[in-house]
Amino acid sequence: DTGVSQNPRHKITKRGQNVTFRCDPISEHNRLYWYRQTLGQGPEFLTYFQNEAQLEKSRLLSDRFSAERPKGSFSTLEIQRTEQGDSAMYLCASILTSGQPEAFFGQGTRLTVV
Amino acid sequence: AQKITQTQPGMFVQEKEAVTLDCTYDTSDPSYGLFWYKQPSSGEMIFLIYQGSYDQQNATEGRYSLNFQKARKSANLVISASQLGDSAMYFCAMRDRNTGKLIFGQGTTLQVKP
């Protein structure tokens, strides 16, 4: 297993456009998390899935954001009508709740809204 | 509410010397987990070390050790024999027991001088 994979690594989009990011977790991991990290800050929790069920959404996740994890495998995070304030690094992490305590992170998708 | 505080925005250390990165936490939950992650400029979050609240001994992983002082609610990271490749951002994080989500501190930028 090559670890958590995120695509694309970088995305530049014009304000008002929709963007979608993908995360492929470690295959046997049952929980998947999305975080947002702005420059010079620590990551902030956005949402998480247990298998295919989305169990919690942060208040940071406005109605322009939607996330899915069909069949409990990969996950997508979509941002509609992007705003300049959406510019950030979007990180995905996965864990196996019965396994090691640490979450494994992908390399992130850096979004720039111009 | 759970909170992580890292009060050192930036630290310098001479190559081959030891350095301590500070972390204090706040939680009312008697059971919790504390983590340190390293984030190089590439953006990926790399797990370094974990300490469970009920662990009797301080965690160690190679050159990394965690100075866990439960009564003071501190979990400082000690890096021994610093290397140039240790230059990065370091984050302390606490795991929510129910959801597994991580609450991160603001981070400390470490620069290792040759």
Interface residues (C-beta under 8 A of the other chain):
Chain A: R31 Y33 Y35 G40 Q41 G42 P43 E44 F45 Y48 L55 E56 M89 L91 A93 I95 T97 P101 E102 A103 F104 F105 G106 Q107 G108 R110
Chain B: I4 G33 F35 Y37 S42 G43 E44 M45 I46 F47 Y50 G52 F91 A93 R95 T99 G100 K101 L102 I103 F104 G105 Q106 G107
